[in-house]
Structures are given as structure tokens and as C-alpha cells.
Amino acid sequence: MGIHWRSFIPRFFQRKASEVNRLIAAWFLGEPIWTPVNYENLAKEGFEKNIWVYRCIMAIAHAGASVPWLLFQTRRNGDRKEITQHALIDLLNNPNPFMSRQDLIEHLIAFQLLSGNAYLQHAGPKAGPPKELWALRPDRVRIIPHPVDLIGGYEYRIDDSLKQQFPADQITHFKFFSALDDFYGLSPIQVAARRIDSDNFANNWNASLLQNGARPSGALVTDSTLGDEQYKRLKQQIREHYMSPKNAGKPMLLEGGLDWKEMSLSPKDMDFIELKKMSRLEICAAFGVPPEIVGDMEHATYSNYQEARKAFYQDTVIPILYKIRDRLNSTLVKKFGDNLVLDVNLDAIDALQEDRAEMWDRVLNAVDKGLLSINEGRYELGFENIEGGDVRYVPMNVLLEGPDAPDYASLLAPDQPSNGQNNDEEPPDEAEDEGEAKNLELKSGLNLQTPIQKKQYWRSFDRKRIGFYNSVARQFKKQFEREKNGVLKAFDEGGVHEVERYLDENAGELGKALTATYIAVMDAFGKEVYSYLKGVKSSQGMEKKDDVEDEFDVFDKAVQEFISSTVANKIVNINDNTKNMVKEIISKGFEEQLTVPEIRDQIEALYLEQIIPNRSMVIARTEVISASNAGSRYAAKQTGLQLEKEWVATADKRTRKSHKKADGQRRGIDEPYEVGGHKLMYPGDPSGPAEEVIQCRCTEVYHTV
């Protein structure tokens, strides 16, 4: 039994109706609205009688139907995970007993190109996912208006006795844009109708011409009058001997003073070939199909045919697929659950493989150069994120060369005492001359047994780190000062989006400062640790391996890989933190209706009052501590000696409880410590959680095995 349109209108509207929708619906008085064009004429005159229309429609439909579909589950962080087995996938692959997925998509595209509209019925229970999908003939579908939703339902009518109405949520309506119709789309055939008629007339004229002996129309002229018998005999002779294609070209014998007089233009006079060519080009243009795709090979070469195929997919096929995809996601997919998204697999399109290969090269190159993180690269290529993929590679040769490279020597040179206020939230136990502290020699950290020995070693290690804090902090202050100016300029030019873009592009500069810190600090601490470990042979009679070097090598491959991966992670964390702080200021400013200059002043204050003075020192202390312990660890490994390591906790009252508990743990050189429920390879290990790593001043000593 049919459902009347009024049943779709609630007694009291649950949401405010659009006033425009009310006007449109009222105009049509709730009756089914007939399509403004004659679909049967479009199909017969355009699709069935014109080869170019047929080829254009079928080329687009076949190409679109051959592209595979993918289903994804979206996560809270925006990532997508592909799903290979799901009821929705099964339904798309087998939409009904008479169609495959390709048949269904082909019908939807072809119907839309023919009429400007296509309709997909969700057949099945009223609530829940449908069991079948059917593509409906668009000329049989009528839209029922609704004063709130604009569309209240659909009516499928074969004739007055065979009709059925469907609620709006059981039909997905695909349509092209129409400038003059509120309900129905505009077909490309309607736009090209005159040129299609012209081409059809030309074809009909040509056929008639051939049927008339391939001769143009004319008349037999005489000065005398023909009798009835003469007229009948002449007419019969012309029909039998000179008309029809089999008699084409036979000479005509005229008698009785008859003369032939042409009364129409010849094919040459009509420029018949050019007329046909223009019709073909305009029809192809209306459908967005390059002429080469539908068989016009007049100027085709392999090169421009390949370019035509790419343009065909990029400009015509893919936009139609995207329209279908988006409508399915908003109507059909949501019936199968939340957070599901359909998409088309563009990687499966052969014509675009060359472009995809170029895109792969560009993305991989950007990842290799640190411009994109691994996960950002995967996103650009259409893959889901992976755990641990939010890192950037920072090639050593990029950061160490050129006039803009940091002055690593300045981090190693004796520094002048700082006259400024130390803003570090965990100040050192006592004031130190930084230059003297930096040049202090470490006590031997080998085979220490008593707590006093370990405390003395820790203090020599920690005092030497103090000498680097201000030197490194100044590097970051300079970097953040330049960053402040760039962020303010970006905000003036493009708001928050331009700020994010600038910070991402500026990440390489931050990487230079971080790399300078790790190279300088690891080199200083690594050489001293290596030096006293190297004396093991002479002091204790132990043999070293033959491949042991004479000095710690900070440019060893393993050390370089460690610095590259560590710096990449640090860049992401520091940069994301900055972006979040700036975005919060901008967002809060707009909520409070502050002016743009006022928001700009707050961003500048963030840098001047917090990032430049405070954050620079916190970062400096954290990275110097991490780099010093990393230098110690890699120096121990480079000796080639069989060693065990021991965690030595900070020897003051500010030691974390978890670090106090870890004090005295002994592990193999490549085995992690257990610290606060986490595994750390050494104190300050950057792979550990922030609460166990930031400004951790613990260190480690070594024992021969």
C-alpha cells in the first residue's frame, strides 16, 4: 500500500523548518513532481541513435564501474583503518540477484548521464541495513516534496495502476547540478541537444541520400506537358533503374525534352564533413570525454592518447565517483554502523599509475628529507597510520653543512658565567662557572662499589652537564626568536592555517639546533667515558677486542642513526606543543571576540614570557642530560668490552621516587632498566615517557664482566 506524503510530516516539527523549503513545497502542493524532460526522447534520440552520445556515456560508465571500492573504519584521531570483511562490502559486491557491483555502478552513472538523475533503492527492513540495492529507471521516479526536509519521499510509477511510494531514507538520489530546478538534475544530453539533433539530421540526410542513388534531390524539367501514361512510365523507370544504392552511378537517359535540375545543396556545398566533426567535438565536450577516448583518432598519438586517458579519469570519471561515494556515505553507509567510510581505490586506475609513481617519489623524498613524518607520508599515499610513525628523518648531511648550520664548536668552548636569572624549574645544587664546569674531567665510572664513589662520579658527571645548559639554551632562544617573528608574520598573512604551515616548514631549523646539541654533548661525554674505559687493559690486565678504536667516534653509523631518529621525534613533539599553544590562543581570542592585533599581541607575549626564556632552558637541560647519557652509553659500546651497566640515581632530595627505586639496578649493556613500570635503555632515554625522562639527572656506571 502506498504511503501518502502527509504521513512524513510530524504533528509538531522537532526542528525548525527552512523557510525556503516551506515555500518550495507549498508551491507544488505536496503532489509528486514530474521530471521536466522527456527521458524516453533523450534515450531514443540521444543514446540509441547517436554513436557519440552512446560512446561517451558507456565510456564513462564502464570506466567508473571498473574502479574498486574500499571500506574504512575511522578513529577518534582521524586515522582510517581498512576493513576487508564486512556486510556492506558483501552487499556492494552482490547488490541484488540480477546485478554485480560493476553492473550497479554502471547503471547509476549511465542513468545520471542520460537524465541528470539516478536513484538507488535500499530494499529491506524499515530499520537497519538493507538486504538489496536496486538502480531505478529515473523516468519512473517522482519526488514528493516536504515542507521541512524539502524531500519527503519518492514515488515509483510504471503506470497509473502500478506505483509505489518510498520514504526518503530508502532512496539515494544522485543528481547533476541544475540552475533552474529545485529537485532534479540537468543531463549533459539536454545541454548538447541541438548539436545531437544536428548530428542525427546529418546522419538521416546522408542515409536518405544513399537511398536515393547517392544523388541530391532535384527535378525533371520539360517545356511540354506530359500525359498520364508518359508520367507513369517515367516515374516507374526512375524507380526501377536509377533509385536505391544498387543503381547508384548509372547514367540517366532522358527523352522528350526532359532536363535534370538540382534543387538542393550538394554534400560539398554543405561542408558535410566539417559539420559532422563539429558535432562530434561538441558532444564530447558536453560529456567531458576527450575525442580520442571514443574513437576520434584523427590527431591521436600514443603520447596524447595517454594524456587524454589521464584527463578523462581526473576531470570526468573520478568527480562522478566522488559524487556517488559522498552520497552513499551520507545515506547508505550510516545504516551499517558509525565511523564507517566508503572510498574509491584510485591506485587501481591504470591510466593514473604514472602520476601515482611520481607522487610516491615526491612523498618518499619529502619523508627522507624530514619534510613529512612517516605517518604524514602514509596519509598522502592513502595508507593508515602506524604506531611510532609520527617521526621525521633528519639526514645528518643536511643539518651539518652550509652557512646556516649551527656553530657546534661554540657548544664545546668554555662559556662565560651567566648574569641572568636561571629560570629552570629544577636549578642545580650550587652555582657553577659554566666554562670551568664544561671542562671538568669526569671521574672514572668503572667498577665502582661504594655509594660514596658512585655519588662522586654522578656529581662530576652532573657538574660537567651544567657547563652546557646556557650554551644550548642560547641556541634555542635564538631559534625561538626567529620562530616568533615568522609565526607573527604568518598569522598576519593567513591566520592559524598559515601559522601551522610555517611551523611545519620551520621544523628543519629546530632540527639543526637539536642536532648541534646532541653532536656536541655526546662527543664531549663520549670521549671522556671512552678514555677511562680504554685504560682497562693497562690497569686490570684485560684484553680488548682488535676492532676497538682509539677514540670515541660521534659520527659512527649507530650514533648517527640514534641522533637522526631522536631529533626527528623531538621536532614533532616540540613543534606540536608550540602549535597547540598558539592555536589555543587564537581560538580563545576569537571566542572572546578579541581583535586580530590583540590576538597577535598574545602570541608575541607567549614567546617573550614563556617560550623564549623558560622553555628554551627546559629543553636545553632535558636534551643535554639525554645526550650526555647517550654519549656515555655509545662510548661504552664502542670499546667492544664486555660490560654491565648500573643505574645511578640523582644524589639530592629532588630525585623521583621511581628513579630512587631504580638506583643500583644492573643490566647487560643492551638490556633495558625497569623504571616506573617502563623500560629505559639509560637515564633520559628519549623513547621513554615524559614523566620519567624530562630533566632526569640520573646517570649510569659500568662494570666489567
LONUDREN-8099 format. One record per residue (C-alpha): y, x, z; residue in one letter. Coordinates in steps of 0.5 Angstrom, whole numbers, padded with zeros to 4 digits, always signed. Example, Ala and Ser with C-alpha at 12.3 -4.5 7.8 and 13.67 -1.06 7.14 Angstrom:
<nodes>
-0009+0025+0016a;-0002+0027+0014s;
</nodes>
This chain:
<nodes>
+0000+0000+0000m;+0007+0003-0002g;+0012+0005+0003i;+0019+0002+0003h;+0025+0007+0003w;+0028+0003+0009r;+0022+0005+0013s;+0024+0012+0013f;+0031+0010+0017i;+0030+0010+0024p;+0034+0005+0028r;+0038+0010+0032f;+0040+0016+0028f;+0037+0022+0032q;+0042+0027+0029r;+0049+0025+0025k;+0048+0024+0018a;+0052+0027+0013s;+0058+0023+0010e;+0057+0026+0003v;+0049+0024+0004n;+0051+0017+0006r;+0056+0016+0000l;+0051+0018-0005i;+0045+0014-0002a;+0050+0008-0002a;+0051+0009-0009w;+0044+0008-0011f;+0043+0002-0006l;+0036+0005-0004g;+0033+0004-0010e;+0028+0009-0014p;+0033+0013-0018i;+0030+0014-0026w;+0031+0021-0029t;+0037+0022-0033p;+0033+0024-0039v;+0027+0022-0043n;+0022+0027-0041y;+0017+0025-0047e;+0022+0026-0052n;+0023+0033-0049l;+0016+0035-0049a;+0014+0032-0056k;+0021+0034-0060e;+0022+0041-0056g;+0015+0043-0053f;+0010+0040-0058e;+0014+0041-0065k;+0018+0048-0064n;+0014+0054-0064i;+0019+0058-0060w;+0020+0053-0054v;+0013+0053-0054y;+0012+0060-0053r;+0018+0061-0049c;+0015+0056-0044i;+0008+0059-0044m;+0010+0066-0044a;+0014+0065-0037i;+0008+0060-0034a;+0003+0065-0036h;+0007+0071-0033a;+0009+0067-0027g;+0002+0065-0025a;-0002+0071-0026s;+0002+0074-0020v;-0002+0074-0014p;+0001+0072-0007w;+0001+0075+0000l;+0001+0071+0007l;+0004+0075+0012f;+0005+0074+0020q;+0012+0075+0022t;+0013+0078+0029r;+0019+0078+0034r;+0022+0085+0032n;+0022+0082+0025g;+0016+0086+0022d;+0011+0083+0018r;+0003+0084+0018k;-0001+0082+0012e;-0006+0076+0013i;-0012+0077+0008t;-0016+0071+0011q;-0013+0064+0013h;-0014+0057+0011a;-0007+0057+0007l;-0010+0062+0003i;-0016+0058+0001d;-0012+0052-0001l;-0008+0056-0005l;-0014+0059-0009n;-0017+0052-0009n;-0012+0047-0009p;-0016+0041-0012n;-0023+0040-0015p;-0020+0041-0022f;-0015+0047-0021m;-0015+0054-0020s;-0009+0058-0016r;-0006+0060-0023q;-0007+0053-0026d;-0003+0050-0021l;+0003+0055-0021i;+0003+0055-0029e;+0004+0047-0028h;+0009+0048-0023l;+0013+0053-0028i;+0012+0049-0034a;+0014+0042-0031f;+0020+0045-0029q;+0022+0049-0035l;+0020+0042-0039l;+0024+0037-0035s;+0028+0041-0030g;+0024+0039-0024n;+0017+0040-0021a;+0013+0036-0016y;+0008+0039-0011l;+0004+0033-0007q;+0001+0035-0001h;-0005+0031-0001a;-0009+0030+0006g;-0008+0027+0013p;-0001+0025+0015k;-0001+0030+0021a;-0003+0037+0020g;-0004+0042+0014p;-0006+0038+0007p;-0013+0039+0004k;-0011+0039-0003e;-0005+0041-0007l;-0003+0037-0014w;+0002+0038-0019a;+0005+0031-0021l;+0008+0030-0028r;+0015+0030-0027p;+0017+0024-0031d;+0013+0019-0027r;+0016+0021-0020v;+0022+0018-0018r;+0027+0020-0012i;+0028+0015-0006i;+0035+0016-0003p;+0036+0016+0004h;+0043+0016+0008p;+0041+0021+0013v;+0037+0026+0009d;+0039+0025+0002l;+0032+0024+0000i;+0027+0019+0004g;+0021+0019+0000g;+0018+0019-0007y;+0015+0014-0012e;+0010+0016-0017y;+0009+0011-0022r;+0005+0010-0028i;+0007+0003-0030d;+0009-0003-0026d;+0002-0004-0023s;+0000+0003-0022l;+0005+0006-0017k;+0005+0009-0010q;+0010+0012-0005q;+0010+0018-0001f;+0014+0020+0005p;+0019+0026+0003a;+0015+0031+0007d;+0009+0030+0003q;+0012+0032-0004i;+0015+0039-0005t;+0021+0038-0010h;+0022+0044-0015f;+0029+0044-0019k;+0034+0048-0023f;+0041+0047-0022f;+0045+0041-0025s;+0052+0041-0025a;+0052+0033-0025l;+0046+0031-0022d;+0045+0030-0014d;+0038+0029-0015f;+0035+0032-0021y;+0035+0039-0024g;+0037+0041-0031l;+0032+0043-0036s;+0033+0049-0041p;+0031+0044-0047i;+0037+0040-0045q;+0041+0046-0046v;+0038+0048-0052a;+0037+0041-0055a;+0042+0042-0061r;+0039+0048-0063r;+0032+0046-0062i;+0034+0040-0067d;+0037+0044-0072s;+0031+0049-0072d;+0026+0042-0072n;+0030+0040-0078f;+0030+0046-0082a;+0022+0046-0081n;+0022+0039-0083n;+0026+0040-0089w;+0022+0046-0091n;+0016+0042-0091a;+0019+0037-0095s;+0021+0042-0100l;+0014+0045-0101l;+0011+0038-0101q;+0016+0036-0107n;+0014+0042-0111g;+0018+0047-0107a;+0024+0045-0111r;+0030+0042-0109p;+0032+0035-0109s;+0035+0033-0116g;+0036+0027-0121a;+0033+0026-0128l;+0040+0024-0132v;+0040+0021-0139t;+0045+0018-0144d;+0041+0012-0146s;+0037+0006-0142t;+0030+0007-0140l;+0026+0001-0141g;+0021-0001-0136d;+0015+0002-0139e;+0019+0008-0140q;+0021+0009-0133y;+0014+0007-0130k;+0011+0012-0135r;+0016+0018-0133l;+0015+0017-0126k;+0007+0017-0126q;+0008+0023-0130q;+0012+0027-0125i;+0008+0025-0119r;+0001+0027-0122e;+0004+0033-0126h;+0010+0036-0122y;+0009+0034-0115m;+0005+0037-0109s;+0004+0044-0107p;-0001+0045-0112k;+0003+0043-0118n;+0009+0048-0116a;+0012+0052-0121g;+0009+0048-0127k;+0015+0048-0133p;+0017+0041-0134m;+0017+0038-0141l;+0023+0033-0141l;+0024+0028-0147e;+0028+0022-0150g;+0035+0026-0148g;+0033+0027-0141l;+0036+0032-0137d;+0035+0035-0130w;+0041+0035-0125k;+0040+0039-0118e;+0043+0034-0112m;+0042+0039-0106s;+0043+0046-0104l;+0038+0051-0105s;+0035+0055-0099p;+0039+0061-0101k;+0045+0057-0101d;+0044+0054-0094m;+0042+0061-0092d;+0036+0058-0089f;+0033+0065-0086i;+0039+0066-0082e;+0039+0059-0080l;+0032+0060-0077k;+0034+0067-0074k;+0040+0064-0070m;+0036+0058-0068s;+0030+0063-0065r;+0035+0067-0061l;+0039+0062-0058e;+0033+0058-0056i;+0030+0065-0053c;+0037+0066-0049a;+0036+0059-0046a;+0030+0060-0043f;+0032+0068-0041g;+0026+0070-0046v;+0027+0077-0050p;+0025+0075-0057p;+0020+0081-0057e;+0016+0077-0052i;+0015+0071-0056v;+0013+0075-0063g;+0020+0077-0066d;+0018+0084-0068m;+0024+0085-0073e;+0027+0090-0069h;+0022+0092-0064a;+0019+0099-0062t;+0015+0101-0056y;+0021+0103-0052s;+0025+0097-0053n;+0019+0092-0052y;+0017+0096-0045q;+0024+0095-0043e;+0024+0087-0046a;+0018+0086-0041r;+0021+0089-0035k;+0028+0085-0036a;+0023+0079-0038f;+0020+0079-0031y;+0026+0082-0027q;+0031+0077-0030d;+0027+0071-0031t;+0020+0071-0028v;+0021+0073-0021i;+0027+0069-0020p;+0023+0063-0021i;+0017+0065-0017l;+0022+0066-0011y;+0025+0059-0012k;+0017+0057-0011i;+0016+0062-0006r;+0022+0059-0002d;+0021+0052-0003r;+0013+0053-0001l;+0015+0057+0006n;+0020+0051+0008s;+0016+0045+0006t;+0008+0047+0006l;+0007+0054+0010v;+0010+0051+0016k;+0005+0046+0016k;+0000+0051+0018f;+0003+0054+0024g;+0009+0058+0026d;+0011+0065+0024n;+0007+0065+0017l;+0011+0067+0011v;+0008+0067+0003l;+0011+0072-0001d;+0009+0074-0008v;+0006+0081-0010n;+0011+0085-0014l;+0006+0091-0014d;+0001+0087-0018a;+0006+0087-0024i;+0004+0092-0030d;+0011+0092-0033a;+0014+0094-0027l;+0010+0100-0025q;+0014+0105-0028e;+0020+0102-0024d;+0016+0102-0017r;+0013+0109-0018a;+0021+0111-0019e;+0022+0107-0013m;+0016+0110-0009w;+0019+0117-0011d;+0026+0115-0008r;+0024+0113-0002v;+0019+0118+0000l;+0024+0123-0002n;+0029+0120+0003a;+0024+0120+0008v;+0022+0127+0007d;+0030+0129+0008k;+0030+0125+0014g;+0035+0119+0011l;+0030+0114+0013l;+0025+0113+0018s;+0017+0113+0016i;+0018+0105+0018n;+0024+0104+0014e;+0021+0107+0008g;+0015+0103+0009r;+0019+0097+0009y;+0023+0099+0003e;+0016+0099+0000l;+0013+0093+0002g;+0009+0095+0008f;+0009+0093+0015e;+0011+0098+0021n;+0006+0102+0024i;+0006+0105+0031e;+0010+0111+0032g;+0013+0110+0025g;+0021+0110+0028d;+0022+0117+0027v;+0025+0121+0022r;+0023+0128+0019y;+0029+0133+0019v;+0027+0139+0015p;+0029+0146+0018m;+0031+0149+0012n;+0036+0143+0011v;+0039+0144+0018l;+0039+0151+0019l;+0043+0153+0012e;+0050+0152+0010g;+0057+0153+0012p;+0057+0147+0016d;+0051+0149+0020a;+0052+0150+0028p;+0053+0157+0031d;+0047+0158+0034y;+0049+0164+0037a;+0054+0161+0041s;+0049+0158+0045l;+0046+0164+0047l;+0052+0168+0048a;+0055+0168+0055p;+0059+0162+0057d;+0066+0162+0060q;+0066+0158+0067p;+0068+0151+0066s;+0074+0149+0070n;+0073+0142+0068g;+0069+0136+0073q;+0062+0136+0072n;+0060+0129+0070n;+0053+0130+0070d;+0050+0125+0075e;+0045+0130+0078e;+0049+0136+0079p;+0046+0143+0080p;+0045+0145+0087d;+0050+0150+0087e;+0056+0153+0083a;+0054+0158+0077e;+0058+0162+0073d;+0055+0160+0066e;+0055+0166+0063g;+0051+0170+0068e;+0046+0164+0069a;+0045+0164+0062k;+0043+0172+0062n;+0039+0172+0069l;+0032+0174+0068e;+0026+0170+0069l;+0021+0172+0075k;+0014+0172+0073s;+0011+0166+0073g;+0004+0168+0072l;-0002+0167+0077n;+0003+0165+0083l;-0001+0163+0089q;+0004+0161+0095t;+0009+0155+0095p;+0015+0161+0096i;+0013+0164+0090q;+0013+0158+0086k;+0020+0156+0089k;+0023+0162+0087q;+0020+0162+0080y;+0023+0155+0079w;+0030+0157+0082r;+0030+0163+0077s;+0028+0158+0071f;+0033+0153+0073d;+0039+0157+0074r;+0038+0160+0067k;+0038+0153+0064r;+0045+0152+0068i;+0048+0157+0063g;+0046+0153+0057f;+0049+0146+0060y;+0056+0146+0058n;+0055+0150+0051s;+0050+0145+0049v;+0055+0139+0052a;+0061+0142+0048r;+0057+0142+0041q;+0055+0134+0043f;+0062+0133+0045k;+0065+0136+0038k;+0060+0132+0034q;+0061+0125+0038f;+0069+0126+0037e;+0068+0127+0029r;+0063+0121+0030e;+0068+0117+0034k;+0073+0118+0028n;+0068+0116+0023g;+0066+0110+0027v;+0073+0107+0028l;+0074+0108+0020k;+0068+0105+0018a;+0070+0099+0023f;+0077+0098+0020d;+0074+0098+0013e;+0068+0094+0014g;+0066+0091+0021g;+0060+0092+0024v;+0055+0093+0018h;+0060+0099+0016e;+0059+0102+0023v;+0052+0101+0022e;+0051+0104+0015r;+0056+0110+0018y;+0052+0112+0024l;+0045+0112+0020d;+0049+0117+0015e;+0052+0121+0020n;+0045+0122+0024a;+0044+0128+0020g;+0050+0131+0023e;+0047+0129+0030l;+0040+0133+0028g;+0044+0139+0027k;+0046+0140+0034a;+0040+0138+0037l;+0036+0143+0032t;+0041+0148+0034a;+0040+0147+0042t;+0032+0147+0041y;+0032+0153+0037i;+0037+0157+0042a;+0034+0155+0048v;+0027+0155+0046m;+0028+0162+0043d;+0031+0165+0050a;+0026+0162+0055f;+0020+0163+0050g;+0022+0171+0049k;+0022+0172+0057e;+0016+0168+0058v;+0012+0171+0053y;+0015+0178+0055s;+0012+0178+0062y;+0005+0174+0059l;+0005+0180+0055k;+0004+0185+0060g;-0002+0182+0063v;-0006+0187+0059k;-0003+0193+0063s;-0002+0190+0069s;-0009+0187+0070q;-0013+0191+0065g;-0014+0184+0061m;-0015+0185+0053e;-0011+0181+0049k;-0013+0178+0042k;-0012+0182+0036d;-0007+0177+0033d;-0002+0177+0039v;+0005+0178+0036e;+0010+0183+0040d;+0015+0178+0041e;+0016+0170+0041f;+0017+0167+0034d;+0021+0161+0035v;+0020+0160+0027f;+0013+0160+0028d;+0010+0154+0024k;+0007+0150+0030a;+0014+0151+0033v;+0018+0148+0027q;+0014+0142+0027e;+0015+0141+0034f;+0022+0141+0033i;+0023+0137+0027s;+0019+0131+0030s;+0022+0132+0037t;+0029+0132+0033v;+0027+0126+0029a;+0025+0122+0035n;+0032+0124+0039k;+0036+0122+0033i;+0033+0115+0032v;+0034+0114+0040n;+0041+0117+0041i;+0043+0113+0034n;+0040+0106+0036d;+0043+0107+0043n;+0050+0108+0040t;+0049+0102+0035k;+0047+0098+0041n;+0053+0099+0045m;+0058+0099+0039v;+0055+0092+0037k;+0056+0089+0044e;+0063+0091+0044i;+0064+0088+0037i;+0060+0082+0039s;+0063+0080+0045k;+0070+0082+0042g;+0069+0076+0037f;+0066+0071+0043e;+0073+0073+0047e;+0077+0072+0041q;+0080+0079+0041l;+0084+0081+0035t;+0081+0087+0031v;+0086+0092+0034p;+0084+0090+0041e;+0076+0091+0039i;+0078+0097+0036r;+0081+0100+0042d;+0075+0098+0046q;+0070+0102+0041i;+0075+0108+0042e;+0075+0107+0049a;+0067+0107+0049l;+0067+0114+0046y;+0073+0117+0050l;+0071+0115+0057e;+0063+0115+0057q;+0060+0118+0050i;+0064+0124+0050i;+0065+0126+0057p;+0059+0123+0060n;+0053+0122+0055r;+0054+0129+0052s;+0053+0132+0059m;+0047+0128+0060v;+0044+0129+0053i;+0045+0137+0054a;+0042+0137+0061r;+0036+0133+0058t;+0035+0137+0052e;+0036+0144+0055v;+0031+0142+0060i;+0026+0139+0055s;+0027+0145+0050a;+0026+0151+0056s;+0019+0148+0058n;+0017+0147+0051a;+0019+0154+0049g;+0015+0157+0055s;+0009+0153+0053r;+0009+0155+0046y;+0010+0162+0048a;+0004+0162+0053a;+0000+0159+0047k;+0003+0165+0042q;+0000+0170+0047t;-0007+0168+0045g;-0009+0169+0052l;-0014+0164+0056q;-0009+0161+0061l;-0009+0155+0065e;-0002+0151+0067k;+0000+0149+0073e;+0006+0143+0074w;+0011+0146+0079v;+0016+0140+0082a;+0023+0141+0083t;+0025+0144+0089a;+0030+0140+0092d;+0031+0133+0095k;+0032+0130+0088r;+0025+0130+0086t;+0022+0124+0083r;+0016+0121+0087k;+0011+0122+0081s;+0013+0129+0080h;+0012+0131+0087k;+0005+0128+0087k;+0004+0132+0080a;+0006+0138+0084d;+0000+0143+0083g;-0004+0140+0078q;-0007+0145+0074r;-0010+0143+0067r;-0012+0147+0061g;-0006+0149+0056i;-0008+0144+0051d;-0009+0138+0056e;-0004+0133+0059p;-0002+0132+0066y;-0002+0126+0069e;+0005+0124+0072v;+0007+0117+0074g;+0001+0114+0070g;+0003+0117+0064h;+0000+0123+0060k;+0005+0129+0059l;+0004+0136+0056m;+0009+0139+0060y;+0015+0137+0064p;+0020+0134+0060g;+0015+0132+0054d;+0019+0128+0049p;+0013+0124+0048s;+0013+0121+0055g;+0017+0115+0058p;+0025+0116+0059a;+0024+0115+0067e;+0019+0121+0067e;+0023+0125+0062v;+0030+0125+0062i;+0034+0130+0066q;+0027+0132+0069c;+0028+0139+0072r;+0021+0141+0074c;+0017+0147+0070t;+0010+0150+0070e;+0007+0157+0071v;+0001+0160+0068y;-0006+0162+0071h;-0011+0167+0067t;-0018+0164+0066v;
</nodes>
